[in-house]
C-alpha cells in the first residue's frame, strides 16, 4: 500500500524503485545512467539478482523455480 492506503500498481514501478534507492542513500551512478551502453536499474532487476545470488549460494534450480515460477532450467 502507498502512503494514501492505495494498492501499488506496476505503473512507474521503475521510477519509484530508483527514487527509493536514492532515498536509501544508494548513489552509484551506473544504476541511474540511461545511455546507448547502459540502461537504468529496474525493479525487475531484483528478481535476476535474487536468482543469481541463490544459485551462487548453493540453492538448487528447483528451489529457485519454486520461488520464481520459472518452469525450466532455460528460464533460470
Rosetta constraint file for C-alpha pairs under 8 A:
AtomPair CA 1 CA 5 HARMONIC 5.20 0.50
AtomPair CA 1 CA 6 HARMONIC 5.14 0.50
AtomPair CA 1 CA 7 HARMONIC 4.51 0.50
AtomPair CA 1 CA 8 HARMONIC 5.71 0.50
AtomPair CA 2 CA 6 HARMONIC 5.40 0.50
AtomPair CA 2 CA 7 HARMONIC 6.26 0.50
AtomPair CA 2 CA 8 HARMONIC 6.18 0.50
AtomPair CA 9 CA 13 HARMONIC 7.38 0.50
AtomPair CA 12 CA 16 HARMONIC 6.27 0.50
AtomPair CA 13 CA 17 HARMONIC 5.95 0.50
AtomPair CA 13 CA 42 HARMONIC 7.84 0.50
AtomPair CA 13 CA 43 HARMONIC 6.52 0.50
AtomPair CA 14 CA 18 HARMONIC 6.17 0.50
AtomPair CA 14 CA 41 HARMONIC 7.44 0.50
AtomPair CA 14 CA 42 HARMONIC 4.79 0.50
AtomPair CA 14 CA 43 HARMONIC 5.27 0.50
AtomPair CA 15 CA 19 HARMONIC 6.13 0.50
AtomPair CA 15 CA 42 HARMONIC 7.86 0.50
AtomPair CA 16 CA 20 HARMONIC 6.15 0.50
AtomPair CA 17 CA 21 HARMONIC 6.26 0.50
AtomPair CA 17 CA 42 HARMONIC 6.95 0.50
AtomPair CA 17 CA 43 HARMONIC 5.77 0.50
AtomPair CA 18 CA 22 HARMONIC 6.29 0.50
AtomPair CA 18 CA 32 HARMONIC 7.43 0.50
AtomPair CA 18 CA 41 HARMONIC 7.16 0.50
AtomPair CA 18 CA 42 HARMONIC 7.36 0.50
AtomPair CA 19 CA 23 HARMONIC 6.20 0.50
AtomPair CA 20 CA 24 HARMONIC 6.10 0.50
AtomPair CA 21 CA 25 HARMONIC 6.54 0.50
AtomPair CA 21 CA 26 HARMONIC 5.35 0.50
AtomPair CA 21 CA 27 HARMONIC 7.74 0.50
AtomPair CA 22 CA 26 HARMONIC 5.12 0.50
AtomPair CA 22 CA 27 HARMONIC 6.11 0.50
AtomPair CA 27 CA 31 HARMONIC 7.95 0.50
AtomPair CA 28 CA 32 HARMONIC 7.50 0.50
AtomPair CA 29 CA 33 HARMONIC 6.23 0.50
AtomPair CA 30 CA 38 HARMONIC 7.85 0.50
AtomPair CA 30 CA 40 HARMONIC 7.52 0.50
AtomPair CA 31 CA 39 HARMONIC 7.86 0.50
AtomPair CA 31 CA 40 HARMONIC 5.41 0.50
AtomPair CA 31 CA 41 HARMONIC 5.13 0.50
AtomPair CA 32 CA 39 HARMONIC 7.63 0.50
AtomPair CA 32 CA 40 HARMONIC 4.76 0.50
AtomPair CA 32 CA 41 HARMONIC 6.37 0.50
AtomPair CA 33 CA 38 HARMONIC 6.50 0.50
AtomPair CA 33 CA 39 HARMONIC 6.13 0.50
AtomPair CA 33 CA 40 HARMONIC 5.30 0.50
AtomPair CA 34 CA 38 HARMONIC 5.66 0.50
AtomPair CA 34 CA 39 HARMONIC 4.55 0.50
AtomPair CA 34 CA 40 HARMONIC 5.32 0.50
AtomPair CA 35 CA 39 HARMONIC 6.17 0.50
AtomPair CA 41 CA 45 HARMONIC 6.63 0.50
AtomPair CA 42 CA 46 HARMONIC 7.67 0.50
AtomPair CA 43 CA 47 HARMONIC 7.94 0.50
AtomPair CA 44 CA 48 HARMONIC 7.24 0.50
AtomPair CA 45 CA 49 HARMONIC 6.30 0.50
AtomPair CA 46 CA 50 HARMONIC 6.07 0.50
AtomPair CA 47 CA 51 HARMONIC 6.34 0.50
AtomPair CA 48 CA 52 HARMONIC 6.17 0.50
AtomPair CA 49 CA 53 HARMONIC 6.00 0.50
AtomPair CA 50 CA 54 HARMONIC 5.96 0.50
AtomPair CA 51 CA 55 HARMONIC 6.18 0.50
AtomPair CA 51 CA 64 HARMONIC 6.53 0.50
AtomPair CA 51 CA 76 HARMONIC 7.44 0.50
AtomPair CA 52 CA 56 HARMONIC 6.05 0.50
AtomPair CA 53 CA 57 HARMONIC 6.07 0.50
AtomPair CA 54 CA 58 HARMONIC 6.54 0.50
AtomPair CA 54 CA 59 HARMONIC 5.32 0.50
AtomPair CA 54 CA 64 HARMONIC 7.09 0.50
AtomPair CA 55 CA 59 HARMONIC 4.99 0.50
AtomPair CA 55 CA 60 HARMONIC 6.47 0.50
AtomPair CA 55 CA 61 HARMONIC 7.22 0.50
AtomPair CA 55 CA 64 HARMONIC 7.72 0.50
AtomPair CA 59 CA 63 HARMONIC 6.20 0.50
AtomPair CA 59 CA 64 HARMONIC 6.97 0.50
AtomPair CA 60 CA 64 HARMONIC 6.40 0.50
AtomPair CA 61 CA 65 HARMONIC 5.93 0.50
AtomPair CA 61 CA 73 HARMONIC 6.84 0.50
AtomPair CA 61 CA 76 HARMONIC 7.29 0.50
AtomPair CA 62 CA 66 HARMONIC 6.05 0.50
AtomPair CA 63 CA 67 HARMONIC 6.65 0.50
AtomPair CA 64 CA 68 HARMONIC 6.08 0.50
AtomPair CA 64 CA 70 HARMONIC 7.87 0.50
AtomPair CA 64 CA 76 HARMONIC 7.96 0.50
AtomPair CA 65 CA 69 HARMONIC 5.31 0.50
AtomPair CA 65 CA 70 HARMONIC 4.75 0.50
AtomPair CA 65 CA 71 HARMONIC 6.45 0.50
AtomPair CA 65 CA 72 HARMONIC 7.35 0.50
AtomPair CA 65 CA 76 HARMONIC 7.46 0.50
AtomPair CA 66 CA 70 HARMONIC 7.42 0.50
AtomPair CA 70 CA 75 HARMONIC 5.97 0.50
AtomPair CA 70 CA 76 HARMONIC 6.58 0.50
AtomPair CA 71 CA 75 HARMONIC 6.90 0.50
AtomPair CA 72 CA 76 HARMONIC 6.71 0.50
